Amino acid sequence: MALLDKLKEARAELEAQGRDPWTAKLENALQCVEAISTVALLDLLRAPSTTATARRLAAVMRNLNFIPIKSRRLMPGGRAGNTVTRGWARSIREMKSSPQRRPVPASQLGGGSHAI
């Protein structure tokens, strides 16, 4: 079997599974982690720092319910200068798919004039 045929077969298997191979590795590594930098994640995965790998990582991290952040505390030394790094953190609040608003009845708005 030619190399290209093997690659096509491997790609078909991955697409059939529907999960990125990084997902299982990151799930295990991030069990007790509240926040981590993108650079540390790419080092953990031994992936190059390119736009393509960062986008792939972003998709996996969103599926794991992490939110993107910019922080100084993820850098060694933490508070020095204007150094900001990007990373991922677990949400403190429960994540919702969309904001839900209910209309406020007019009786609760307290219409009328107010003395100042």
N, C-alpha and C positions, 0 to 999 in steps of 0.2 A: 504494500500500500504506500502510495506516495505521501510525502510530508504534507502537501496541501490537502489531500483527502483526510488525513488524520486531524489536521487543524479544523476542517469543516465539520468533521464528526464531533470533535470536542466542543466546538461552538454550539452545535445543535443540542448536545447534552446539557450544556449550561443554560441555554434558552429554555429547554424543557423543564429544568428545575425551577426557573423563574427567580432565583436568588443569586445575588452577587456572592462570590466566594469569600469576599472580605467580611460579609455579615457575621458568619459564625465566629470568625477569629476576633472581631471587634466585640461581639456580645460577651465572649468569655473574658476578654481583657478589660472591659469597662464595667464589670459588675458592681464594683464599689467606688467607682470614680464619679465625682460630681462635675468636674470641669477639667478639660485637657486642651492643649494647643493643637492646631492643625499640623504643625511641624512634628510634634511628638507622635501623633497618629501615623503620619507618613513614615517616620522612623520605625515605629512598631510594625508597620506593614512592609517595611523595606521597599518602599515605592519612591520613585523620583519626585522631586518638587516641580511638577509641571501643572499647567492649567487643566489638562485632561484628567490627571489623577486627582486633583483637588475637586473637580466637578463630580467625579465618580465617588469620592469620599463623602461629599456633601449629600448626595442621594442616599447613601447608606446610613449616614448619621441622622438624616431626617426620618428615615424609616425606623430608626432606633429611638425616636422621640427625643433627640437632642436639639437644642436651638443654637444658632450661630451667635457668637459674641465677639466683642473687641475688648481686651482687658490688659491692664498693666501687670496684674498680679500673676499672670501665667509666665511672665519673663523671669529669669533668674535675677535676683536683686529687686524685683517687684516695683519699686516706686521711683526709680531713677529716671530723670529726664522725660523726654517725650516719646519713650519707646512704648509702642502699643503692638500687641500681637493678636492675631485672630485665633479663635478656637471654638470649642463646643461645650455647652453646659446642659445639665438636666434641668428641665422646667420645674420651678417650685410649685406652681399652680397646675391644676388639671388642665390639659390642653383640650380646646374645643375646636371643632371643625370650622365654625363661623360664629361671630358674635350674634347673640340673640337679644333683641330689644322688644320690650312690650310697650305699647302706647300707654301713656299716663292719662288717666281720666281727668277731665276738666275740673271735677270737684276737688281733686287733690292738688291742683295747681295754685289754689288760693287766690283767685282773681279779685279784683277790686283795687282801690287805692290804699296806699300805706302811708302813714304819717312818718315823717323823717325827723 
